[in-house]
Structures are given as C-alpha cells and as structure tokens.
Amino acid sequence: MRLLSTLLWCLLLAFQAVAAQTDNAKRIAPLIDSAKLATLGKRGANQRVQKTVYWLAEAREAGQRPDKVMDAALGLAGVKNGPAAALTKAALLRNLDIAEKLGCLDAEGLAEMRKGKAPTVRRGPYKGDQLSVNHIIPRAVCPELDNVIANLELMPLRMNESKNDRVGARQTDLTRKFNKAGLLSDKGLKAVESAAR
C-alpha cells in the first residue's frame, strides 16, 4: 500500500511538472510564431525576445529545462524539428544565457522583461546599460531578417550602438544557415554576401 501511494505521488508530481512546462511553452509559442512575426513592423520582434527570455527564466526557476520548454513552444508555434527550429531554439537559449551572465535576471530585470522592456545590466563592463536587442545580421544590410528571432541577440546598449553594419564571417555563415533553413530568401543571401566583400 505504501509503495502504491508513493508511486501515485510520483506520478502526480510528474504530471504537474509536464503541465507547468506546457503552460510556459503556451506563453512562448505566440511570441515566436513566424506568421505573427511576419506581420510586425520595424524591430517588432525585439520585445518578444525580452518576453521569451523572461518565460524561459521563469521555467528554469520552476525546475524545468529551458531546452525542453523551447521544444514544446516551437511545436505549438508550428515550427517542427529541423534547421529553423534548431536556429530559433539556439538563439533564445543563448539569449537566456547572455541575460543571466549580465545579471539581468534579478527581480527588477525580470519584471521589465515580462513587459518586453529592456532590463538593466548588473554585471560586467557595461554595468548600468540597458540590455538591448541586436540584429546579428544588420537590418541595414538585410531588412528581411528584421523580425527573425534567430537573428536577434541580447547585448548591452552601448555595445550595440558602437557596432556598425559590417558583415563578417559569423554573419556570412549564419546567413547561409538561415537560407538553408528557409528563414531567408536567395535574394537576401546574395545581399549579405555582397556586403561581406
């Protein structure tokens, strides 16, 4: 009898964990839905990156694995396994890591991110800056990638403002991956490759 009640208790806890993971995935899915992202104006996805990182941080705090939450969210958003899903997942998990390393996931920072606003950097040489959203492949070079989540990366504002529209090896490599994944047209790929020369 005791073994049975312990087993039932474990099953209940497992069910609650799955339900909580699903709740966070449901909150993230509309933020990363490519059909919705395509309707946004200039830099419209920036707030969505901040909000998604908030929900990933909340999931981790609740004992959930952010990578599993992202898998579920991508499935709910209609992005099935494949290169586009992998690139989007990697970008958002990287952004969670960046926000944590810069000390932005304290209570005040999380409150800002939940609203899609930029938290304050609390650690490192850019302490006191806002945590902005950077276009890895510059918007000026390839506007088509403006609201592609996989092209957005959190960065201290001063660092972001000091960047220029140069395209280097990282951007060129990422552009080719975006093209193969169906996130970027051939015309966009050519524009980035031309800018790299």
C-alpha positions in Angstrom: 0.0 0.0 0.0 2.8 2.4 0.9 4.6 1.6 -2.4 1.4 2.3 -4.3 0.8 5.7 -2.6 4.5 6.7 -3.2 4.1 5.7 -6.9 0.9 7.7 -7.2 2.6 10.7 -5.6 5.5 10.5 -8.0 3.1 10.3 -10.9 1.2 13.3 -9.7 4.4 15.3 -9.4 5.5 14.3 -12.9 2.1 15.3 -14.3 2.4 18.7 -12.6 5.9 19.2 -14.0 4.7 18.4 -17.5 1.7 20.7 -17.1 3.9 23.6 -15.9 6.3 23.1 -18.8 3.3 23.1 -21.2 2.0 26.3 -19.6 5.3 28.1 -20.2 5.5 26.7 -23.8 2.0 28.1 -24.4 3.1 31.5 -23.3 6.2 31.4 -25.5 4.6 29.9 -28.7 2.7 33.1 -29.8 5.8 35.2 -29.2 7.8 33.1 -31.7 5.1 32.3 -34.2 6.6 33.1 -37.6 3.2 34.0 -39.1 2.7 36.6 -36.3 6.3 37.8 -36.6 5.9 38.5 -40.3 3.1 41.0 -39.6 5.2 43.1 -37.2 6.6 46.5 -38.0 10.3 47.5 -37.8 12.0 45.9 -34.9 8.7 44.5 -33.8 10.2 41.2 -32.5 12.6 42.9 -30.0 10.0 43.0 -27.2 9.2 39.4 -28.0 12.8 38.3 -27.4 12.7 40.0 -24.0 9.4 38.4 -23.1 10.5 34.9 -24.2 13.7 35.1 -22.1 11.5 36.1 -19.2 9.4 32.9 -19.6 12.4 30.7 -20.1 13.9 32.1 -16.9 10.7 31.5 -15.1 10.6 28.0 -16.4 14.1 27.3 -15.2 13.3 28.8 -11.8 10.4 26.3 -11.5 12.8 23.4 -12.2 12.0 23.0 -15.9 14.6 22.6 -18.6 14.5 25.6 -20.9 15.6 23.5 -23.9 12.5 21.2 -23.3 10.2 24.2 -22.9 11.6 25.6 -26.2 11.0 22.3 -28.0 7.4 22.3 -26.8 6.9 26.0 -27.7 8.3 25.5 -31.2 5.9 22.6 -31.7 3.0 24.7 -30.6 4.1 27.5 -32.9 4.1 25.1 -35.8 7.9 25.1 -36.2 8.6 21.4 -36.4 12.1 19.8 -35.9 14.5 21.0 -38.5 17.0 23.7 -39.1 14.6 26.6 -38.5 13.6 25.2 -35.1 17.2 24.5 -34.2 18.4 28.0 -35.0 15.5 29.6 -33.2 15.9 27.4 -30.1 19.7 28.0 -30.0 19.2 31.8 -30.3 16.7 32.0 -27.4 18.7 29.7 -25.2 21.8 31.8 -25.9 19.8 35.0 -25.1 18.8 33.4 -21.7 22.5 32.7 -21.0 23.5 36.3 -22.0 20.8 37.8 -19.8 22.0 35.7 -16.9 25.7 36.4 -17.3 25.0 40.2 -17.4 23.0 39.9 -14.2 19.7 40.9 -15.8 17.6 38.1 -14.3 17.1 39.7 -10.9 13.5 40.5 -9.7 13.6 44.0 -11.2 15.1 42.8 -14.5 12.6 40.0 -14.9 9.7 42.5 -14.2 10.9 44.6 -17.1 11.5 41.7 -19.4 8.0 40.3 -18.7 6.6 43.6 -20.2 9.0 43.3 -23.2 11.2 46.1 -21.8 15.0 46.2 -21.5 16.4 45.4 -18.1 19.5 47.0 -16.7 22.8 45.2 -17.0 24.0 44.5 -13.4 27.4 42.9 -14.1 30.5 43.4 -16.3 32.0 46.4 -18.1 28.6 47.6 -19.3 27.0 47.7 -15.9 24.2 50.3 -15.8 23.4 49.9 -19.5 20.1 48.7 -20.8 20.0 45.2 -22.3 19.1 45.9 -25.9 18.3 43.6 -28.8 20.9 43.4 -31.6 20.5 42.2 -35.2 23.3 39.8 -35.7 23.0 40.3 -39.5 22.4 44.1 -39.6 19.0 45.3 -40.5 20.5 47.9 -42.9 22.1 45.0 -44.9 19.2 42.6 -44.8 15.8 44.1 -43.7 14.2 40.7 -44.4 15.8 39.4 -41.2 14.4 42.2 -39.0 11.9 40.1 -37.1 13.5 36.7 -37.5 14.0 35.5 -33.8 17.2 33.5 -34.7 18.8 36.8 -35.9 18.2 38.6 -32.6 20.7 38.7 -29.8 20.7 40.5 -26.5 23.5 42.9 -26.0 24.3 45.9 -23.8 23.1 49.1 -25.4 26.5 50.9 -25.6 28.0 47.8 -27.3 25.1 47.6 -29.7 25.3 51.4 -30.6 29.1 51.1 -31.2 28.6 48.4 -33.8 28.4 49.2 -37.5 26.8 47.4 -40.4 29.8 45.4 -41.3 29.3 41.8 -42.2 32.0 39.4 -41.1 32.5 35.6 -41.1 29.9 35.0 -38.3 27.2 36.9 -40.2 28.0 35.2 -43.5 28.0 31.7 -42.0 24.7 32.4 -40.2 23.1 33.9 -43.3 23.8 30.7 -45.2 22.3 28.7 -42.4 19.2 30.9 -42.4 18.9 30.4 -46.2 19.1 26.6 -45.9 16.6 26.6 -43.1 14.1 28.6 -45.2 14.4 31.7 -42.9 16.0 33.8 -45.7 15.4 34.1 -49.4 18.1 33.7 -52.0 17.9 37.4 -52.7 18.6 38.1 -49.0 21.5 35.7 -49.0 23.1 37.5 -52.0 22.6 40.9 -50.4 24.5 39.7 -47.3 27.3 38.0 -49.3 27.7 41.2 -51.4 28.0 43.3 -48.2 30.7 40.9 -46.9 33.0 41.6 -49.8 
